[in-house]
Amino acid sequence: MKKLIVLIIIVLAGGWALQNYTSFRAMDYAKDYWQKVDWSKINVFSRDKAVPDASKQLNIFIKESKFTPNFSAAESGIKATWFNEDDEKHTVTGDSWGSGEIAPGKAYSKIFNEAGTYKYHCSIHPSMTGEIIVK
């Protein structure tokens, strides 16, 4: 038991050191992710509440003027949600669809029911591009 406690302390200290003395920001990303989870819809102790199917939800983050991930493969019926975590407005614009401006801290969702390749970009920052392949 003492070895496990020592190991946990070492891992936490190493994570803290990496977070504070390098460009590694995994703890920031984890904190951002956990703040977006709607905990009222998740109850691990009850089988009555349905947990969303991960194969039907795709989260894309807009941060540092990039779409992350910027390439995704998904099944038909996928709901893609773009979260703007940047400090400025962005758009998600495809050939015949678009989000309009997404303010910082806001999100845009679209369901892709048809198979195909959907390329998108930010109309404000044309160098920002992404692609979703729906099977």
C-alpha positions in Angstrom: 0.0 0.0 0.0 2.9 2.4 0.8 4.4 1.7 -2.6 1.1 2.6 -4.3 0.8 5.9 -2.4 4.4 6.8 -3.2 3.8 6.0 -6.9 0.7 8.2 -7.0 2.6 11.1 -5.4 5.4 10.7 -7.9 3.0 10.7 -10.8 1.2 13.8 -9.5 4.5 15.6 -8.9 5.7 14.7 -12.4 2.5 15.9 -14.0 2.7 19.2 -12.0 6.3 19.7 -13.1 5.5 19.0 -16.7 2.5 21.3 -16.6 4.5 24.2 -15.1 7.9 23.9 -16.7 7.2 22.7 -20.2 4.6 23.3 -23.0 2.8 20.1 -22.1 -0.8 21.1 -21.1 -2.6 17.8 -20.7 -4.0 18.9 -17.3 -5.5 22.0 -18.8 -7.1 20.0 -21.6 -8.5 17.5 -19.1 -9.9 20.3 -16.9 -11.5 21.9 -19.9 -13.1 18.6 -21.0 -14.5 17.8 -17.5 -16.0 21.3 -17.2 -18.0 20.6 -20.4 -19.5 17.3 -19.2 -23.2 17.6 -18.3 -23.0 15.5 -15.1 -26.8 15.7 -14.6 -27.2 13.3 -17.5 -24.6 10.8 -16.3 -25.4 8.6 -13.3 -23.0 5.7 -13.1 -25.0 4.0 -10.4 -28.3 3.8 -12.3 -29.1 1.8 -15.4 -32.2 3.9 -16.0 -30.3 6.8 -17.6 -28.9 6.2 -21.0 -25.3 7.3 -21.7 -24.9 8.8 -25.1 -23.5 6.5 -27.7 -19.9 7.6 -28.5 -20.2 6.4 -32.1 -23.0 9.0 -32.6 -21.2 12.0 -31.1 -18.1 13.7 -32.4 -16.5 16.7 -30.5 -14.2 19.0 -32.4 -12.5 21.8 -30.5 -11.5 25.2 -31.9 -8.4 26.3 -30.1 -5.3 28.3 -31.1 -6.9 28.9 -34.5 -7.1 25.1 -35.3 -9.8 22.5 -35.5 -8.8 19.5 -33.2 -9.1 16.9 -34.6 -9.2 18.3 -38.1 -9.8 14.9 -39.7 -12.4 12.4 -38.5 -14.1 9.3 -39.8 -17.6 8.5 -38.6 -20.7 6.5 -39.2 -23.9 7.9 -40.8 -26.1 9.8 -38.2 -23.1 11.3 -36.4 -23.7 14.5 -34.5 -20.6 16.7 -34.8 -20.2 19.6 -32.3 -17.6 22.3 -32.6 -16.7 24.0 -29.4 -15.0 27.4 -29.7 -12.3 27.5 -27.0 -10.4 30.3 -28.7 -10.4 34.0 -27.8 -11.9 35.1 -31.1 -14.9 34.3 -33.3 -14.7 31.5 -35.8 -17.1 29.8 -38.3 -17.6 26.2 -39.5 -18.4 26.5 -43.2 -19.0 23.6 -45.7 -20.1 23.5 -49.3 -23.8 24.0 -48.6 -23.9 24.5 -44.8 -22.4 26.7 -42.2 -22.5 27.8 -38.6 -22.4 31.5 -38.9 -20.0 33.2 -36.3 -19.3 31.1 -33.2 -18.4 33.4 -30.3 -15.8 32.3 -27.8 -17.2 29.8 -25.3 -20.1 28.8 -27.7 -20.7 25.7 -29.8 -22.3 24.7 -33.1 -23.7 21.2 -33.9 -24.6 19.5 -37.1 -25.9 15.9 -37.8 -24.4 14.1 -40.8 -26.9 11.5 -42.1 -25.6 11.1 -45.6 -22.4 9.2 -46.4 -19.7 11.3 -48.0 -16.7 13.5 -47.4 -17.5 16.9 -45.7 -14.7 19.4 -45.9 -15.1 22.6 -43.9 -13.1 25.7 -43.0 -13.4 28.9 -41.0 -14.6 31.7 -43.4 -12.9 34.3 -41.1 -9.5 32.4 -41.1 -9.3 30.4 -44.4 -6.2 28.5 -43.3 -8.3 26.7 -40.7 -9.6 23.5 -42.4 -11.0 20.2 -41.4 -12.7 17.1 -42.9 -15.3 14.6 -41.8 -15.7 11.3 -43.7 -19.1 9.7 -43.1 -19.5 6.1 -44.0 
